[in-house]
């Protein structure tokens, strides 16, 4: 078994790795142990680096140990938080959504849920890691006045085309608001943050009492991770994803920071062309395979979600 003291090779590369962690990033338990190693090519370089994934024996949450250095992540996120290596147009993004409805569907669902749970009386919403702008758009449709923050220039250019304005191009750690919010949206963000405990504490301070945190993260207990192990990149995408949450760990994290969890749901959505691409199908066989995936994934997704093995976790919590 690799131990914390056995990570000296990771610390050798100055500016690449941060400090070793001695407790779980979610529940703060000290009973953590090495799980697996993963080498992966990150977004802005052809180099490969080695990462050690540790797992909490209490809540099951995983995390990189040693994690990447903050400066390294910032050098990636200044361009993209979605593995983009070059600029993309709004038309290309909308074509992807037309082929496989995903971000738009999630944005509308999560915004509606957050609006329903918000009893603060505050009509302002903060969209952290606003990406292409679909969540901000959905929150505005619900009548909210929005502030959006996102450091990635590639996504922010699309955001401006979609919404007519630009997000604040800052990391959440450096954001200093002047007024509180009724909703804070964090979709596919918390897994990217080096200090999730500090981030959720800060979110709590940004919200009015009875305001809502709406959070979505990849599920470390998903069937993909269980089936593929470190070959999974939906959750175990390194180094951009530094944390890998379970339901238990995510719930412990937000409850420790002044929230009451009111709903947790799991979401499984598989691209319709996943099978045809894997098999190299073309023409009519590809069309048939895509349709089968579209139809059969409904009962399959329901089963995986029911057993806690869905691909994503959505959590809604109210500030006490």
ROVONU-737930 format. One record per residue (C-alpha): residue in three letters; y, x, z. Coordinates in pm, whole numbers. Layout:
% residues N
<node ALA,<Y,X,Z>>,
...
% end
This chain:
% residues 320
<node UNK,<0,0,0>>,
<node UNK,<347,127,-83>>,
<node UNK,<571,135,226>>,
<node UNK,<945,145,269>>,
<node UNK,<924,516,342>>,
<node UNK,<731,558,18>>,
<node UNK,<1028,459,-199>>,
<node UNK,<1189,802,-208>>,
<node UNK,<1134,826,-583>>,
<node UNK,<1345,517,-635>>,
<node UNK,<1637,657,-440>>,
<node UNK,<1647,977,-641>>,
<node UNK,<1843,829,-930>>,
<node UNK,<2201,820,-800>>,
<node UNK,<2389,505,-895>>,
<node UNK,<2075,324,-1008>>,
<node UNK,<1924,196,-684>>,
<node UNK,<2080,58,-368>>,
<node UNK,<1966,92,-8>>,
<node UNK,<1617,-3,106>>,
<node UNK,<1580,-350,260>>,
<node UNK,<1398,-399,589>>,
<node UNK,<1405,-779,617>>,
<node UNK,<1367,-1082,393>>,
<node UNK,<1676,-1175,192>>,
<node UNK,<1607,-1545,255>>,
<node UNK,<1470,-1605,606>>,
<node UNK,<1562,-1264,758>>,
<node UNK,<1207,-1205,884>>,
<node UNK,<1109,-841,920>>,
<node UNK,<749,-895,810>>,
<node UNK,<779,-779,449>>,
<node UNK,<535,-584,235>>,
<node UNK,<497,-435,-111>>,
<node UNK,<372,-683,-375>>,
<node UNK,<381,-523,-720>>,
<node UNK,<567,-281,-942>>,
<node UNK,<743,-374,-1263>>,
<node UNK,<894,-162,-1538>>,
<node UNK,<1127,-356,-1761>>,
<node UNK,<1393,-289,-2023>>,
<node UNK,<1725,-421,-1905>>,
<node UNK,<1994,-580,-2118>>,
<node UNK,<2235,-298,-2188>>,
<node UNK,<2007,4,-2239>>,
<node UNK,<1688,120,-2403>>,
<node UNK,<1592,310,-2088>>,
<node UNK,<1319,180,-1863>>,
<node UNK,<1329,192,-1486>>,
<node UNK,<1071,123,-1220>>,
<node UNK,<1122,-157,-969>>,
<node UNK,<919,-243,-661>>,
<node UNK,<886,-609,-569>>,
<node UNK,<842,-687,-200>>,
<node UNK,<733,-1020,-55>>,
<node UNK,<811,-1186,278>>,
<node UNK,<500,-1279,474>>,
<node UNK,<692,-1558,649>>,
<node UNK,<856,-1761,371>>,
<node UNK,<698,-1605,60>>,
<node UNK,<1030,-1503,-98>>,
<node UNK,<1027,-1189,-315>>,
<node UNK,<1297,-932,-384>>,
<node UNK,<1350,-594,-545>>,
<node UNK,<1328,-312,-293>>,
<node UNK,<1517,-89,-356>>,
<node UNK,<1747,-326,-546>>,
<node UNK,<1971,-211,-831>>,
<node UNK,<2308,-68,-733>>,
<node UNK,<2603,-309,-754>>,
<node UNK,<2782,-87,-1007>>,
<node UNK,<2482,-99,-1237>>,
<node UNK,<2461,-478,-1226>>,
<node UNK,<2835,-510,-1286>>,
<node UNK,<2801,-292,-1596>>,
<node UNK,<2551,-548,-1728>>,
<node UNK,<2725,-866,-1615>>,
<node UNK,<3062,-773,-1764>>,
<node UNK,<2903,-870,-2095>>,
<node UNK,<2635,-1124,-2010>>,
<node UNK,<2425,-1272,-1733>>,
<node UNK,<2178,-1415,-1984>>,
<node UNK,<2043,-1098,-2147>>,
<node UNK,<2276,-1123,-2446>>,
<node UNK,<2328,-786,-2612>>,
<node UNK,<2590,-908,-2858>>,
<node UNK,<2838,-1192,-2895>>,
<node UNK,<2710,-1541,-2974>>,
<node UNK,<2892,-1842,-3122>>,
<node UNK,<2919,-2194,-2983>>,
<node UNK,<2747,-2320,-3297>>,
<node UNK,<2446,-2098,-3229>>,
<node UNK,<2428,-2217,-2868>>,
<node UNK,<2448,-2584,-2973>>,
<node UNK,<2178,-2526,-3237>>,
<node UNK,<1950,-2393,-2962>>,
<node UNK,<2022,-2699,-2750>>,
<node UNK,<1953,-2931,-3043>>,
<node UNK,<1619,-2761,-3101>>,
<node UNK,<1525,-2764,-2735>>,
<node UNK,<1754,-2966,-2501>>,
<node UNK,<1778,-2763,-2182>>,
<node UNK,<2114,-2654,-2039>>,
<node UNK,<2291,-2977,-2132>>,
<node UNK,<2015,-3186,-1973>>,
<node UNK,<2017,-2981,-1651>>,
<node UNK,<2397,-2981,-1631>>,
<node UNK,<2423,-3357,-1659>>,
<node UNK,<2143,-3420,-1408>>,
<node UNK,<2267,-3174,-1146>>,
<node UNK,<2630,-3282,-1178>>,
<node UNK,<2538,-3648,-1136>>,
<node UNK,<2324,-3570,-831>>,
<node UNK,<2592,-3352,-672>>,
<node UNK,<2855,-3619,-730>>,
<node UNK,<2629,-3881,-571>>,
<node UNK,<2571,-3670,-259>>,
<node UNK,<2934,-3559,-214>>,
<node UNK,<3091,-3754,72>>,
<node UNK,<3375,-3514,143>>,
<node UNK,<3644,-3705,-45>>,
<node UNK,<3736,-3381,-223>>,
<node UNK,<3747,-3407,-604>>,
<node UNK,<3744,-3034,-677>>,
<node UNK,<3434,-2850,-799>>,
<node UNK,<3356,-2479,-825>>,
<node UNK,<3115,-2366,-1098>>,
<node UNK,<2982,-2022,-1002>>,
<node UNK,<2830,-1827,-1290>>,
<node UNK,<2954,-2090,-1535>>,
<node UNK,<2774,-1945,-1838>>,
<node UNK,<2838,-2127,-2164>>,
<node UNK,<3031,-2403,-1984>>,
<node UNK,<2791,-2698,-1986>>,
<node UNK,<2804,-2746,-1608>>,
<node UNK,<3182,-2737,-1601>>,
<node UNK,<3186,-2987,-1886>>,
<node UNK,<2946,-3218,-1700>>,
<node UNK,<3145,-3194,-1376>>,
<node UNK,<3464,-3285,-1561>>,
<node UNK,<3290,-3587,-1708>>,
<node UNK,<3222,-3693,-1349>>,
<node UNK,<3596,-3678,-1286>>,
<node UNK,<3615,-3346,-1101>>,
<node UNK,<3891,-3089,-1126>>,
<node UNK,<3707,-2763,-1184>>,
<node UNK,<3738,-2393,-1122>>,
<node UNK,<3485,-2179,-1309>>,
<node UNK,<3401,-1816,-1250>>,
<node UNK,<3185,-1588,-1464>>,
<node UNK,<3216,-1215,-1543>>,
<node UNK,<3032,-1220,-1878>>,
<node UNK,<3262,-1189,-2180>>,
<node UNK,<2998,-1314,-2428>>,
<node UNK,<2942,-1642,-2238>>,
<node UNK,<3312,-1684,-2160>>,
<node UNK,<3403,-1683,-2529>>,
<node UNK,<3161,-1973,-2585>>,
<node UNK,<3292,-2148,-2273>>,
<node UNK,<3646,-2140,-2415>>,
<node UNK,<3530,-2294,-2745>>,
<node UNK,<3343,-2568,-2558>>,
<node UNK,<3597,-2654,-2289>>,
<node UNK,<3932,-2530,-2418>>,
<node UNK,<4003,-2294,-2129>>,
<node UNK,<3852,-1978,-1984>>,
<node UNK,<3666,-1906,-1660>>,
<node UNK,<3798,-1654,-1413>>,
<node UNK,<3626,-1332,-1522>>,
<node UNK,<3526,-1212,-1174>>,
<node UNK,<3211,-1159,-973>>,
<node UNK,<3164,-1421,-702>>,
<node UNK,<3182,-1147,-438>>,
<node UNK,<3545,-1081,-543>>,
<node UNK,<3658,-1443,-579>>,
<node UNK,<3926,-1559,-333>>,
<node UNK,<4009,-1932,-360>>,
<node UNK,<4323,-2099,-230>>,
<node UNK,<4180,-2449,-171>>,
<node UNK,<3844,-2596,-59>>,
<node UNK,<3598,-2783,-282>>,
<node UNK,<3383,-3094,-267>>,
<node UNK,<3107,-2948,-486>>,
<node UNK,<2988,-2594,-544>>,
<node UNK,<2751,-2555,-839>>,
<node UNK,<2521,-2249,-847>>,
<node UNK,<2275,-2289,-1132>>,
<node UNK,<2062,-1980,-1200>>,
<node UNK,<2299,-1761,-997>>,
<node UNK,<2153,-1692,-652>>,
<node UNK,<1866,-1487,-791>>,
<node UNK,<2125,-1246,-937>>,
<node UNK,<2316,-1177,-614>>,
<node UNK,<2243,-870,-405>>,
<node UNK,<2342,-1039,-78>>,
<node UNK,<2236,-1406,-99>>,
<node UNK,<2290,-1463,273>>,
<node UNK,<2651,-1352,250>>,
<node UNK,<2696,-1557,-70>>,
<node UNK,<2574,-1881,88>>,
<node UNK,<2786,-1816,396>>,
<node UNK,<3086,-1778,166>>,
<node UNK,<2996,-2100,-19>>,
<node UNK,<2984,-2281,314>>,
<node UNK,<3334,-2159,388>>,
<node UNK,<3457,-2285,49>>,
<node UNK,<3330,-2640,96>>,
<node UNK,<3483,-2932,282>>,
<node UNK,<3264,-3085,554>>,
<node UNK,<3013,-3321,383>>,
<node UNK,<3070,-3134,57>>,
<node UNK,<2768,-3045,-157>>,
<node UNK,<2599,-2726,-268>>,
<node UNK,<2391,-2782,-584>>,
<node UNK,<2166,-2482,-645>>,
<node UNK,<1899,-2404,-906>>,
<node UNK,<1675,-2094,-901>>,
<node UNK,<1349,-1985,-1066>>,
<node UNK,<1043,-2063,-855>>,
<node UNK,<849,-1759,-732>>,
<node UNK,<554,-1992,-662>>,
<node UNK,<551,-2120,-1022>>,
<node UNK,<234,-2144,-1229>>,
<node UNK,<387,-1887,-1467>>,
<node UNK,<411,-1623,-1196>>,
<node UNK,<62,-1707,-1070>>,
<node UNK,<-80,-1694,-1424>>,
<node UNK,<113,-1400,-1571>>,
<node UNK,<196,-1191,-1267>>,
<node UNK,<458,-930,-1352>>,
<node UNK,<433,-1023,-1721>>,
<node UNK,<638,-1332,-1633>>,
<node UNK,<1004,-1293,-1725>>,
<node UNK,<1134,-1641,-1645>>,
<node UNK,<1140,-1556,-1274>>,
<node UNK,<1055,-1185,-1262>>,
<node UNK,<1328,-1070,-1499>>,
<node UNK,<1441,-732,-1368>>,
<node UNK,<1679,-586,-1282>>,
<node UNK,<1910,-883,-1340>>,
<node UNK,<1700,-1101,-1107>>,
<node UNK,<1696,-924,-773>>,
<node UNK,<1564,-1218,-564>>,
<node UNK,<1266,-1447,-625>>,
<node UNK,<1288,-1761,-414>>,
<node UNK,<1030,-2004,-283>>,
<node UNK,<1118,-2353,-159>>,
<node UNK,<1062,-2244,200>>,
<node UNK,<1280,-1938,167>>,
<node UNK,<1564,-2114,-15>>,
<node UNK,<1568,-2394,243>>,
<node UNK,<1578,-2141,530>>,
<node UNK,<1865,-1954,363>>,
<node UNK,<2095,-2254,322>>,
<node UNK,<2010,-2416,657>>,
<node UNK,<2095,-2094,841>>,
<node UNK,<2444,-2109,688>>,
<node UNK,<2555,-2451,805>>,
<node UNK,<2391,-2683,552>>,
<node UNK,<2161,-2981,578>>,
<node UNK,<1918,-2998,286>>,
<node UNK,<1900,-3351,149>>,
<node UNK,<1687,-3308,-161>>,
<node UNK,<1463,-3048,-323>>,
<node UNK,<1300,-3107,-660>>,
<node UNK,<1108,-2893,-903>>,
<node UNK,<1170,-2885,-1276>>,
<node UNK,<929,-2773,-1548>>,
<node UNK,<1040,-2767,-1909>>,
<node UNK,<858,-2567,-2175>>,
<node UNK,<1014,-2489,-2516>>,
<node UNK,<847,-2708,-2776>>,
<node UNK,<777,-2412,-3005>>,
<node UNK,<619,-2196,-2732>>,
<node UNK,<264,-2251,-2861>>,
<node UNK,<338,-2225,-3234>>,
<node UNK,<531,-1902,-3182>>,
<node UNK,<253,-1756,-2967>>,
<node UNK,<-5,-1841,-3236>>,
<node UNK,<217,-1742,-3529>>,
<node UNK,<197,-2088,-3687>>,
<node UNK,<416,-2192,-3980>>,
<node UNK,<489,-2511,-4171>>,
<node UNK,<298,-2829,-4089>>,
<node UNK,<63,-2669,-3831>>,
<node UNK,<370,-2548,-3641>>,
<node UNK,<526,-2895,-3652>>,
<node UNK,<205,-3050,-3515>>,
<node UNK,<174,-2791,-3241>>,
<node UNK,<537,-2836,-3138>>,
<node UNK,<494,-3211,-3113>>,
<node UNK,<181,-3171,-2902>>,
<node UNK,<366,-2944,-2660>>,
<node UNK,<654,-3192,-2640>>,
<node UNK,<417,-3480,-2554>>,
<node UNK,<158,-3308,-2336>>,
<node UNK,<402,-3114,-2123>>,
<node UNK,<522,-3436,-1957>>,
<node UNK,<204,-3499,-1753>>,
<node UNK,<145,-3125,-1712>>,
<node UNK,<497,-3072,-1576>>,
<node UNK,<459,-3363,-1336>>,
<node UNK,<137,-3211,-1203>>,
<node UNK,<285,-2862,-1159>>,
<node UNK,<596,-3000,-988>>,
<node UNK,<386,-3213,-753>>,
<node UNK,<185,-2908,-643>>,
<node UNK,<497,-2694,-590>>,
<node UNK,<433,-2477,-894>>,
<node UNK,<719,-2593,-1115>>,
<node UNK,<924,-2338,-1306>>,
<node UNK,<1255,-2408,-1131>>,
<node UNK,<1370,-2528,-789>>,
<node UNK,<1675,-2756,-759>>,
<node UNK,<1823,-2791,-411>>,
<node UNK,<2104,-3015,-289>>,
<node UNK,<2253,-2951,53>>,
<node UNK,<2548,-3097,243>>,
<node UNK,<2778,-2892,462>>,
<node UNK,<2753,-3012,820>>,
% end
